[in-house]
Amino acid sequence: MRVISVLPSATEIVCALGHGSQLVGRSSECDFPPEVQKIPIVMRPRTWDSERPSREIDARVRGARSRNESLYELDVGLLQLLAPDLLLTQDLCGVCSVTEEEVAAACEKAGVRPRVVALTPTNLGQVWATVETVGDALGERDRGRRLAHSLRERSRAGPRTGRKVAVVEWLDPPILAGLWTPDIIEAAGGDPLGPKTAEPGARTSWAELARQAPDLVVVSPCSFSVERTNRELGQSALRSEVLSVRPPLGTFVADEAHFSRPGPRLADGIELIRDLLHGDSPRGPMPVERIDLLPTTVVG
């Protein structure tokens, strides 16, 4: 089977199910596991501005969406050449990837007719169900269910701490994470600030967040690595705004895959929050950095 995935989380699921060798095309943002970076890029952003200030990126994205413009482009010629049997996409967020409608139009133009599977989870239970969906599409029903079961076990809710947790999915303006992130926080034993489960992220300000007095703040901007987040914090007044919140359990910068990618590594996000709520050192392979202490502590 020849598989194209234009969704990073779907790419991770395919590889977790042992079918990475069947991937023949990806989006430019599909970067994990590292070996997928050798696969041809079928989808890329129309504008490469990932190093621009967050406020500029936000303004461009909002402008494009208001004009109903796609933020991405599919390489129709490469799509035709690769001739996929299965194409994995999403139909939830036009900011994250191309939509199912855009994929269908590109396939028609390329003259290819893959099976198109769109993943649209809005809560944590649905995220784990997409693992089963991808498993079914790959002909790996049993393996998909075993992986989904293990992820559900890792995300089983533990004792509640009563501590308020803010996960911030964008820097400027700050956006409190929604969709499956409140489920992540609750599974870890915290009380989420911001949107309810399945609701989109909520714009706020650092001053307003300080007024809500969270016990723990995790800054994890969508599509940003820890290094990318720190570059912006180090080059602007944002760092002082972020640190003005002063949560008693600390302010941490985390890799975006802890929260933004609806795939297997969300289980690491639960374990991260659980560790931080209990004052433990974060576990797992993804980097986490506390930014309100000197010297800086880096884990990962």
C-alpha positions as CSV (number, residue, x, y, z in Angstrom):
1,M,0.0,0.0,0.0
2,R,1.3,3.5,-0.9
3,V,0.4,6.0,1.8
4,I,0.5,9.8,1.8
5,S,0.0,11.6,5.1
6,V,-0.4,15.4,5.2
7,L,-1.1,15.4,8.9
8,P,1.9,15.1,11.3
9,S,-0.2,13.2,13.9
10,A,-1.4,10.7,11.2
11,T,2.2,10.2,10.1
12,E,3.2,9.4,13.7
13,I,0.3,6.9,14.0
14,V,1.3,5.1,10.7
15,C,4.8,4.7,12.0
16,A,3.7,3.6,15.5
17,L,1.7,0.9,13.8
18,G,4.8,-0.3,11.9
19,H,3.9,0.9,8.5
20,G,6.4,3.8,8.1
21,S,7.9,2.0,5.1
22,Q,4.7,2.4,3.2
23,L,4.7,6.2,3.4
24,V,5.6,7.7,0.0
25,G,4.6,11.4,0.7
26,R,4.2,13.8,3.6
27,S,3.6,17.4,4.6
28,S,6.6,19.6,5.4
29,E,5.5,19.5,9.0
30,C,5.6,15.7,9.3
31,D,8.9,15.4,11.0
32,F,8.5,12.6,13.5
33,P,9.9,10.0,13.8
34,P,13.0,11.5,12.2
35,E,13.3,9.0,9.4
36,V,10.1,10.3,7.7
37,Q,12.1,13.5,6.9
38,K,13.6,11.6,3.9
39,I,10.1,11.2,2.4
40,P,9.1,13.5,-0.5
41,I,7.1,16.6,0.6
42,V,3.7,16.8,-1.1
43,M,2.2,19.6,1.0
44,R,3.9,22.8,2.2
45,P,2.9,26.2,3.5
46,R,2.3,28.9,0.9
47,T,4.4,31.3,3.0
48,W,7.5,30.3,5.0
49,D,7.2,32.7,8.0
50,S,7.8,30.4,10.9
51,E,10.5,32.6,12.3
52,R,8.4,35.8,12.1
53,P,7.1,37.1,15.5
54,S,4.0,35.3,16.7
55,R,1.8,38.4,16.4
56,E,2.7,38.8,12.7
57,I,2.0,35.1,12.0
58,D,-1.3,35.3,13.8
59,A,-2.3,38.4,11.7
60,R,-1.4,36.7,8.5
61,V,-3.3,33.5,9.3
62,R,-6.4,35.4,10.4
63,G,-6.3,37.5,7.3
64,A,-6.0,34.5,5.0
65,R,-8.8,32.7,6.8
66,S,-11.1,35.7,6.6
67,R,-10.5,35.7,2.8
68,N,-11.1,31.9,2.7
69,E,-7.6,31.4,1.4
70,S,-5.7,28.1,2.0
71,L,-2.5,28.4,4.0
72,Y,-1.1,25.4,2.2
73,E,-0.5,24.0,-1.2
74,L,-0.4,20.5,-2.6
75,D,2.1,19.5,-5.3
76,V,-0.3,18.1,-7.9
77,G,2.5,16.8,-10.1
78,L,4.1,14.9,-7.3
79,L,0.7,13.6,-6.1
80,Q,0.2,12.2,-9.6
81,L,3.7,10.7,-9.7
82,L,3.3,9.1,-6.2
83,A,-0.1,7.6,-7.0
84,P,-1.2,6.9,-3.4
85,D,-3.6,4.2,-2.4
86,L,-4.4,5.9,0.9
87,L,-4.2,9.6,1.7
88,L,-4.5,10.7,5.4
89,T,-5.7,14.2,6.1
90,Q,-8.0,16.2,8.4
91,D,-11.1,18.3,8.2
92,L,-11.0,20.1,11.5
93,C,-8.6,23.1,11.2
94,G,-7.7,25.0,8.1
95,V,-4.7,26.5,10.0
96,C,-3.2,23.1,10.7
97,S,-3.4,21.5,7.2
98,V,-5.3,21.3,4.0
99,T,-8.9,20.3,4.4
100,E,-10.6,17.2,3.0
101,E,-12.2,19.3,0.3
102,E,-8.8,20.7,-0.8
103,V,-7.4,17.2,-0.9
104,A,-10.3,15.9,-3.0
105,A,-9.8,18.8,-5.5
106,A,-6.0,18.2,-5.8
107,C,-6.6,14.4,-6.3
108,E,-9.1,15.1,-9.1
109,K,-6.7,17.5,-10.8
110,A,-3.8,14.9,-10.5
111,G,-6.0,12.1,-11.8
112,V,-5.5,9.9,-8.8
113,R,-8.2,8.2,-6.7
114,P,-6.8,7.2,-3.3
115,R,-8.9,6.3,-0.4
116,V,-9.1,9.6,1.6
117,V,-9.4,9.3,5.3
118,A,-10.0,12.5,7.2
119,L,-9.3,12.6,11.0
120,T,-11.3,15.1,12.9
121,P,-10.9,14.5,16.7
122,T,-12.0,17.2,19.1
123,N,-11.5,15.4,22.4
124,L,-9.0,12.9,23.8
125,G,-11.2,9.9,23.4
126,Q,-11.7,10.7,19.7
127,V,-7.9,11.1,19.3
128,W,-7.4,7.5,20.6
129,A,-10.2,6.4,18.3
130,T,-8.3,7.8,15.3
131,V,-5.5,5.3,16.0
132,E,-8.0,2.6,15.4
133,T,-9.3,4.4,12.3
134,V,-5.8,4.5,10.8
135,G,-5.2,0.9,11.8
136,D,-8.3,-0.1,10.0
137,A,-7.2,1.9,6.9
138,L,-3.9,0.1,6.9
139,G,-5.4,-3.3,7.3
140,E,-4.1,-3.5,10.9
141,R,-7.3,-3.6,12.9
142,D,-5.9,-5.6,15.8
143,R,-2.7,-3.7,16.1
144,G,-4.6,-0.4,15.9
145,R,-6.8,-1.5,18.8
146,R,-3.9,-2.7,20.9
147,L,-2.1,0.6,20.5
148,A,-5.3,2.6,21.2
149,H,-5.9,0.5,24.3
150,S,-2.3,1.2,25.6
151,L,-2.8,4.9,25.1
152,R,-6.1,4.9,26.9
153,E,-4.5,3.1,29.8
154,R,-1.7,5.7,29.9
155,S,-4.3,8.5,29.9
156,R,-6.5,7.0,32.6
157,A,-7.5,9.8,35.0
158,G,-5.7,9.8,38.4
159,P,-6.5,11.7,41.6
160,R,-7.5,15.3,41.2
161,T,-5.2,17.9,42.8
162,G,-7.5,20.9,42.6
163,R,-4.7,22.9,41.0
164,K,-5.4,25.2,38.1
165,V,-3.3,24.5,34.9
166,A,-3.0,26.8,31.9
167,V,-1.6,25.4,28.6
168,V,-0.9,28.2,26.2
169,E,-0.9,27.2,22.6
170,W,0.2,30.5,21.1
171,L,2.5,33.3,22.4
172,D,1.2,36.6,21.0
173,P,-1.6,36.9,21.6
174,P,-1.7,34.1,24.2
175,I,-4.3,31.5,23.4
176,L,-5.4,29.0,26.0
177,A,-5.6,25.5,24.4
178,G,-8.9,23.8,23.8
179,L,-10.1,20.7,22.0
180,W,-8.4,17.7,23.7
181,T,-6.1,19.7,26.0
182,P,-8.6,20.1,28.8
183,D,-8.9,16.3,28.8
184,I,-5.2,16.0,29.0
185,I,-5.1,18.4,32.0
186,E,-7.9,16.6,33.8
187,A,-6.4,13.2,33.2
188,A,-3.2,14.5,34.8
189,G,-5.2,15.6,37.9
190,G,-5.4,19.3,37.2
191,D,-8.2,21.8,36.6
192,P,-7.9,23.4,33.1
193,L,-8.2,27.1,32.6
194,G,-9.8,28.4,29.5
195,P,-12.0,26.5,27.0
196,K,-14.0,23.4,27.8
197,T,-13.3,20.1,26.0
198,A,-13.9,20.2,22.3
199,E,-14.1,24.0,22.2
200,P,-11.4,25.9,20.2
201,G,-8.6,27.8,21.8
202,A,-9.5,31.0,23.7
203,R,-7.6,34.2,23.2
204,T,-6.6,36.1,26.3
205,S,-3.8,38.3,27.6
206,W,-0.9,37.6,29.9
207,A,-2.4,40.1,32.3
208,E,-5.7,38.4,32.3
209,L,-4.1,35.0,32.7
210,A,-2.2,36.4,35.8
211,R,-5.5,37.5,37.2
212,Q,-6.8,33.9,36.9
213,A,-3.9,32.8,39.2
214,P,-3.0,29.4,37.6
215,D,-0.9,27.1,39.8
216,L,1.0,25.9,36.7
217,V,1.6,27.4,33.2
218,V,2.9,25.4,30.3
219,V,3.7,27.4,27.1
220,S,3.6,25.1,24.1
221,P,2.9,27.1,20.9
222,C,1.4,25.1,18.0
223,S,4.1,24.0,15.6
224,F,6.9,25.5,17.8
225,S,9.8,23.5,19.3
226,V,11.2,24.6,22.6
227,E,14.1,26.2,20.8
228,R,11.8,28.2,18.5
229,T,9.7,29.4,21.4
230,N,12.8,30.5,23.4
231,R,14.2,32.4,20.4
232,E,11.1,34.6,20.4
233,L,11.0,35.0,24.2
234,G,14.6,36.0,24.1
235,Q,14.2,38.6,21.4
236,S,11.2,40.5,22.7
237,A,9.4,41.9,25.8
238,L,7.2,38.8,25.7
239,R,9.4,37.0,28.2
240,S,8.7,39.5,31.0
241,E,4.9,39.3,30.2
242,V,5.0,35.5,30.4
243,L,7.0,35.5,33.6
244,S,4.6,38.1,35.2
245,V,2.0,35.4,35.7
246,R,4.1,33.8,38.5
247,P,2.4,30.5,39.1
248,P,3.6,28.7,42.3
249,L,4.4,25.5,40.4
250,G,6.4,27.3,37.7
251,T,6.2,28.3,34.1
252,F,7.5,25.7,31.5
253,V,8.1,25.7,27.8
254,A,7.3,22.4,26.2
255,D,7.5,20.9,22.7
256,E,4.3,21.4,20.7
257,A,3.9,17.6,20.2
258,H,2.9,17.3,23.9
259,F,-0.4,19.1,23.2
260,S,-1.0,20.2,19.6
261,R,-0.6,17.0,17.6
262,P,-3.5,14.7,18.2
263,G,-1.5,11.5,18.1
264,P,0.3,9.0,20.4
265,R,2.5,11.6,22.0
266,L,-0.4,13.3,23.7
267,A,0.1,10.6,26.3
268,D,3.5,12.2,27.1
269,G,1.6,15.5,27.6
270,I,-0.5,13.9,30.3
271,E,2.5,12.5,32.0
272,L,4.3,15.9,31.8
273,I,1.4,17.7,33.5
274,R,1.1,14.9,36.1
275,D,4.8,15.2,36.9
276,L,4.7,19.0,37.1
277,L,1.6,19.0,39.4
278,H,3.4,16.7,41.8
279,G,6.7,18.5,41.7
280,D,8.5,15.7,39.9
281,S,11.1,16.0,37.2
282,P,9.4,15.6,33.8
283,R,9.9,12.2,32.1
284,G,10.0,11.3,28.4
285,P,12.0,12.1,25.3
286,M,10.6,15.5,24.4
287,P,12.3,18.6,25.7
288,V,10.8,20.6,28.6
289,E,12.4,23.8,30.0
290,R,11.5,25.8,33.1
291,I,11.9,29.4,32.3
292,D,11.2,31.2,35.6
293,L,14.3,29.9,37.4
294,L,18.0,30.7,37.0
295,P,19.9,28.8,36.0
296,T,17.6,27.3,33.4
297,T,16.7,23.6,33.8
298,V,16.5,21.6,30.7
299,V,14.9,18.1,30.6
300,G,14.8,15.8,27.6
